[in-house]
Amino acid sequence: MIFKNILDDLNISRNDFFYLLILTVFSILITYNMMIFNQSLGIYCSDVFIYLSNSLVFAGYPSSILYLYLSPVVCILTAILFKLGFLSEMSLYLVTGIFCIIANFGIYVLLKNRFSSLLSLCGAFLFGSLSLCLLWWANGTLDVPAVALSIWSIIFTVLAIDRDSKYYMIAIPFFVLAVFTRYTALFLLPLILLYYLSFHDFFSNLDLFFRNREDFAIKVKSYIKSEEFRNILKGCAIAFVLVVLFSASILAYGSHLSFLTQSSTFASGSKGEVIDNAYTTDTFFYLHDFPNFLFADNVSFDGVIPVLNGSSLMSYLLIGLFAIGILLFAYKLFNAKRDEDSKYKNIVGILFIALLVISILSFRINSIITITILLADFVILFSFFKKIGIDREIYSFNILMLSWFLVYFLFFTFLNIKVNRYIITVFPAFIYFVIFALNEILDWCGKFKFLKFKKQNLLNLIPIVLIVFCIFSAFTFTHTVHYDEDFSKNKVIADYIEDYDPAYASKDIAVFNQRSYNWFLKMYTIPLTDDQLDYLESSNITYYISDDKFNLENYTMIYQKEGLYLYERN
């Protein structure tokens, strides 16, 4: 009964099961396909080695705790598979792949709240076929898993505010899980608060506070006794337990919560470290490369950095639909039925534009300031729309989706550390407005009579054709990836040591790349750079793996592989 009630609240009926079955088959097949491809390709993203190493720590293996503060959710789940004996990167691929499937389902449910089953399926297929998504699909990175949990956090937040406050007990814990999957999910908090204020008018309550403190106190006491407030507290209690558990799991191994320091650093206006490999001053990187992120012609590698090249006509069609979706929303909002015209509409309009200009100008200083002012601007609009009687259904969810897109796009654009996968976070909101535009266009076309075809069947061909295109694009994606680099050569060196010296684990091994060798050797390795050779010569280190060739007095080179060299102490 509880499950049925949840499905009803999610607007999922028996008719949706057929579409969900299709989505399930597609999601599983594409995930399996990408897992096999990623296994054959090798690990090119060094962050994946961090998550594998962290998983080793959680599974009880000796490894580095240097990065244990990083998002533990996926690592803890992977560690469970490690403990069961599946000690392979495929375990991490499987965990992140399952989250990718969850993301696809989340897109469907998110869209089904507003659109038909067919259009919702179309949106889910779009997400599962975008080139940027597939490039990082089930390969051990955390971007898509974080998006998956973010989607479900937003879904249950909307249900809690619009349908039944009991969903706060799911929404708030999901938010915490999203944050501990990838810390940039913290930006969900202002989005959740924004949607909350679309229902609870902030400025009306503020006005009541100044006009009549006694009535305001009565209203506050009444709210504290309400079921909604109790459910929020229950959700916060569950979330607090999760925070304590995750924090304790990190601290127990002697690591620290330095992500808090990172958060404060970015909040203070830092654009990232110049020494980072992804550092660039190209402010508009995400803007001019966005078409490539949708449906790229091919993927090449600049060293170990994947680059999406070219873009198809479908990319520009989607961008066009996205723009049309926002314009149609603005048009519907402007022409919405209202109970009365406010004499303050000109003042509100001037205030909105003034704050918008200030937010744009402040972007040069700090993206957090820009985002805060922008969201405050939307809260003012919420209060104004409510005052003149515009139906909340017209604007609240649409502005939430627009804010989702803007918050993440602005934050990552401001940073000088730019990695293409970061922008995956805006795709749910982007797809929403694409489907919104498609829905409005099909509704408009449905008003006309066509010759011998039933108009609805004819119009359904449009999303069906788009779905077919997505299927073809998704399953041919791996053929567009071109690479010359051997991403497995570190593993070859590690395998050689294992064969050469079965007792290697009891000896000290120094390496030029600690991230990869901690994983491949399943042990803690000593990081050692070229300027520390004097220390190496005088140490008791048995093996040294370097990407440079040296003439060492106390070491002999015993193996080499494509620019990598293995030295053994004489």
N, C-alpha and C positions, 0 to 999 in steps of 0.2 A: 504493500500500500504506500509506504514511504517512497519507494523507488518510482512508483507510478506518479505520485504527486510531484516529484522532482522533474520527471519527464514532461509532465503537463506544464510546469512552470518554465521549463526550457523551451516550450513550444515544440516538443518532439512527439509526434503521433505515430501510429502504426504505419502510415504512409511513408514516413521517413526511413523506416528500416531497410527498404529496398535501396535507397540512396546511400544509406550508411554502409550497407553491405558492399556496394560498388566502391565506396571510399576506402573501406577496410582492405579490400583486395588490392587496390591501387597502392595504398600506403605501405602495406606489407611487402609487396613486390618491389617497389622503388627503394624501400629501405634495405631489403636483402641485396638488391642490385648494387647499391652504393656501398654497403659493407664489404662485399666481395671486391669491388673496384678499389676501395681505400686500402684494403689489405694488400692487394697486388701493387698499388702505387707506392706505398710506404708512407711514413709519417714525415710531412714537410713542415708542419706547424709545431714549433718547439714547445708551445703551451701544452700540447697533448702529452708530451713527456712529463710535464709537471703533474698533470692529473693522474697519469699512470703511476708516477713515483709516490704521490700522495695516497693513492689507492693501496699501494704496497705497504705504506706506513699503517693505514687503518686495518690492513689485513694481517699485521704483525710481522712483516718482513723488515729487515734493516735497510733503511733508505734515508734520504735527506728530509728534514722537516723545515727546510728553508722557506718553502712556499706553502706550508700547510694551512696558512691563514686564508688561502684562496678558496672560494666557493666549495664547501665540502659535500653538498648533497649528492652530486653525481659520483664523486670519489667514494663516498660511503657505500653507495649502491653497487659500484664496481667491486669494492673490497669484498662484498658478500660473495660475488661470483669467484673472486680469487680464492677465498677460503674454501669454496666448494671444489676447488681444483682446476678451475678454468683460468689458468694464469697466462693470459694472452691479451694483446691489445684488442682482439675481437670482443672481449668482455666489455671494454669501454665503448666500442662501436655499437654493441647491442644495447647498452643502457641509453646512450645518446640517441640511438635509432628509435627506441621505444618512445622517448620524449618527442621525437619528430612526428611519429604517428599520432601522439596525443595532441600535438600542435595542429595537425590537419583536422582532427575531430573538433578541436576548439574553434577553428575558423568556421567550420560548418555550423556549429551551435551558435556562435556569435552572430553570424549572418541570418540564421533561421529566426532569430528574434525579431527581424524586420522584413525578411524577404521570403520568397517561395523556396521550396526544397530544391528545385532545379538550379536556381540562381545561387543558392547556398553551396550546393555541390560544385558549381562552377568556380566559386571563390576558393573553396578548399583545394580543388585541382590546380588552380592558379598558384597558390602558395607552394604546393608540392612540386611545381615544375619550373619555378623561377630559377634562373641560372645561379644566382648568388646563394639561394637556399641550398640547391643541390651540391654546390661546391663545398659546402660545410655541413652536409647532411650525413649523419651517422659516422662522423670521422673523429669523434672524441672531443670536439670543441663544444663550448657551453652556450653559444649564442641561440641556437634553435631551441634547446631545452629550456632556457630562460624565457624565451618568447612563449613557449607552450604553457608554462606555469603563469606567465603574465596574462595570457588570454583568458585562462580559466579564473584567475583572480578577478579580472574585470567582469567576466560573465556573472560570477556569483555576487559581486558588488552591485551590479545592476539589478539582479533578482532581489537582493536584500533591501534595496531602496525602493524598488518599484512593486515588488510582489509580497515578500514575506521576510521580515527582519531576521528570521532564524538562519538565513544564508550568510549572515555575518560570521557565524561560527565556522563557515567553510572559506569564505572570501579572505578573511584576515590571516588565517594560517597559510592559505595558498600564497598570499603576498609574502609572508616570511620565507616560505620555501623558495619562491622566485628570487628573493634577495640573496639567500644562501646558495643559490645556483649560479647567479651572476649578480654582482653587487650593483650594477647599473639599474637593476629592477627597482631600486629605491625611488626612482622617478615615478613609479606607479602611485606612490603615496599622495603627491599633489593631485594626480588624476582622480584618485578615489575621493579625495576631499572635495575636488571640484564637482564631481557628480552628486555628492552628498549635499552640497550647497545649492545645487540646481533644484533640490526638493525642499530643503530647509532654508528659507530666504534669510541670508545673513544680514542684509541691510534693514529689513523690516524688524528683525530682532534687535539690531543695533539702535534703530530709531525708538523702539519700545523701551530700551534701556535708558535712553536719555529723557524720554517723555514721562515715563511712569515706572519708577524703580520697583514699586510694590507689585504691579502687574507682571513685570519682568521676572521678579523673584518667584511669583506663583507659577509662571510658565516654566521656569527652570526646574522647580520642584516637581511639577507635573511630568516633565520630560524624564527626570531622574527615576521616577516611578514607572515609566513606560516600559513596555516589552522590548521596544527597539533598543533602548539604552542597556537593558539587562543583557540582551543578545550581543551587543557590542562588547560589553565587559567580558562575557563568556568567550567570545572570539579572541579578545586581547589576552585572556588568561591562557588559552590554548597556544596562542602565538608566543607568549612569554616562555612557556615551557619549551617550545621548539628552539627559541633563541638561546635559552640556558643550555639545552642539550648540545646544540651545535657549537656554541662558544666553549663549553666545557670539553667537548671532544677535541677542539683545537688546542686549548690551553693545557690539557692533560698530557700532551706529547711534548710540552716545552716550547710550543710555538706561541704566537701572539696574534692579536687582532689588529694588525697594522692597516687593514682596509679602512678602519675608522680614520686613521691619519691621512690615507689617500683621499677619502671623501672630503675631509676638511681642506686638503690641499687644492682639490679641484673647485670647491666652493669658494675659496679665496681668490680664484681667478687664474690659477695656473693652467698653462696650455700643454703641459707635458715636458718631459726631459728631452733635450736636444740629442742626447746620446742614444735614444731609442731608435731602433732600426726603422720604425714606421714614422719617424718624425718628418714632417713636411710643412712648408708654409703655404701650400696650395689650399687656400680657404675654401674654394668652390669645388674641391675634389668630389664630394658626394653628389653635388649638383650636376656637374658636366659628365660624370660617369654613371649617373643613375640609369639611363637607358641601357647601358651595358649590363647592369646588375639584373635587369629583367629577363631579357632573352639575348644572350651574347652569341656572337658568331663562333667564337672559339675561346679557349682558355690556354694561356701560355704561362711560363714561370720565369720570373726575373730572379735567378738564384733559387731561393726557396719560397719566394713570394708569388702567389698565384695572381694573375692579372686577367681580367675579363676584357676581351677585345671585340669591338664592333657591336652592333645592335641591329635587330631585325625590325621590320615594319610593325610587328606586333608590340614591340616595346613602346613605340611612339603612339600606337593606338591606345594602349593602356594608360599612358601619361595623358593623352587627350581625354579619355574617359574620366580619369581622376580629376582633371581640371573642370570638366563639364559637371561632374558630380558635385563639386564644391559650389560652382556657380548656380546649379539648380537648387541646391540647398538654400543658398542665399536668396534666390528668387522666391522660393516657397515661403521662406521666413518673412520676407518683405511684404508678400501678399497674403500672409496668414490672417485668418479672421481674428478680430480682437474685440474685447468687450467695450473698450473706450480708447480715445486718443488722449495721450498725456500731454499736458501743457509743458512738461519738462523734457519732451523728446529732443528738442534742439540742444538743450544743455547736456543731456546724456550723450547725444551724438558727438558734441564737441569734446566732452570728457573722454569718450571712447577713442576718438582719433588722437587726442593729445597723449593719452597713455600709450597708444600704439606707436606713435612717433618716438616717445621717450624710450620704450622698450627696444625699438630698432637702434636708436642711437647708443643705448647702453650696451649693445652687443659687443662693441669694441673693447669694453671694460671687463665684462663678466657675463657669461651666458646664463648663470643662475639668476642674476638680476633681471635679465631680459625675460626669462621664463616666468619668474614671480610676477612681474608687472603684467605680462600677457594673460596669465591665469586670473589675476585680480580684475583685469579688464572684462574677462568672460563672466566673472561673478557679478559684476555690475550689470552686465546684459541680462543675466538670469533674473535679477531683482526687477529690472525694468520690464522684461517680458511678462513676468508674473503679475506685475502691477497693472498692465494694460490688458491682461486676460488672454494672452496667446497660449494655446495648448502646449503644455510641456513636452508632449510626445514629438512635436515638430522640431524642437531645438536641442533638448538636453543630451540625447545620445549622440546626435550628429556633432555637437560641439565637443563632446568627450572624445570622439574619434579624431576630430580635427586637432584637438589638443595633444592627443597621443602622438600624432605625426609630428607636430611642431616641436614638442618638448624634446623628443629624442633627436630629431634632425638638427635642431639648433645646438643642442649640447655637443653632439659629435662633430658638427661643423666648426664650432668654436675651438675645439682641441686641435693641436698641431700633430697629435698622434692619430694618424688616420689609417685604419685597416678596413678593407671593404666589408668584412663580415659584421662589423659593428652596426651597420645600417639596416641589418635584417630586422631590427627592432621596430622599424616603421612600417614594415610590410602589412601587418594586420589592418592598420588604419588605411593604408594605401589601397588595399584590396577592397575594403569596405566602401570607399567612395567610387571605385571602379564599378562595383556591383550596384551601388546606389544609382549611378548614372545609367547603367544598363537597364535597371528596373524602370526608371522614369521614362527612358526612351521607348521601351517595349510597351509600357502603359499608354504612351502617346500614340504609338503605331497601332495599338489595339483599337483605337477609336475609328480607324478607317476600315472599309470593307474591301476585301481582296476577291479576285475573280472566283475561281473554283475551289480555293483552299479554305479550310477552316482557319480563320486568322490566328487562333491561339496555337494550333499545331505548327503553323508556319513560323510564328514568332519564337516558338520553343527551339526551332532549328538553330537559332543564333547562339544561345549558350551551349547547345549540344556540339556545334561545330567548334566552339572555343574549347570545350572539354576534350574533344578528339585531338585538337592541336596540342593541348597540354600533355596528353598521354604520349603523343609522338615525340614532343620536345623532351619530356622527362626521360624516356627510355633510350633516347639517342644522345643524351648529354655527355656520357662518358667518352663518346667518339669525338667530341669537340675538344677534349683535354689533350694538349700536346706538351711533352716534357722531355728534356735531354738529361737532366740531372738524375743521378742514382741516389734515391732517398734511403736506400737500404744499406749503404756502404758502412755506416757505423755498426749496424747489426752484424755485418760480415766480420768485422774486427772482433766484436764481442764473442761471436760464435767460435772464432779461431782460438781465442783465449780459453774458452770452455773446453775445447777439444785438446788443446796443447797442454793445459795444466788443470786437471780435474779438481785440484785443491786451491784454485785461484781465490775462492771466497774467503780463505783464511789469511790472505795476503793483502798488502796495501797496493792500490792501483790509482795512479794519478791520470787525469784526463784533461783534455782541452775543452771538452763539452760535457759538463757534469749532468745536464738534464737528460740527455739520451742514454748515457752509459749507466746511470743509476737504474734505469729501467731495464736495459738489455742485459746487464750483469746481475740484476736483482740484489744489489748491495749498495752501500754508501761508497762513493768514489771521491777522491781528493781533487778539487779543482786546482789546476796549475797552469799558469800562463808562460809565455816565452821568456819573460823577464825574470822568471824564478828558477832558471836552470842551475844556478849556483846552489840553491836550496836542494834541488833534485839530486845533484851530484853528491851532496853530503848526507842525504837522507837514507832511510832503509826501505824506500819504496821499491817494490819488486818490478812493477810494470808501469810504463808510461805510454799513453796514446796521445799523439800530437797530429796536427794538420801541417806541420813543418818538418823538414828534414834537417837533422843536426848531426854533428860529429861530437858525441859525448864520450867522455873518458871512462866513465864507469858503467856505461850502458851499450848494448849492441842491438841494432835494429834486426828484428827476427821476422817481420812481416809488413807488407805494405799493400794498400788497396786504394787506387784512384786518389792520390794526394793525402792519404792517411797513413801514419807510420806507427808501428808497435815496437817499443823498446823494452828489453829485459835487462835487469841489473846483472852485471858480470859476476 
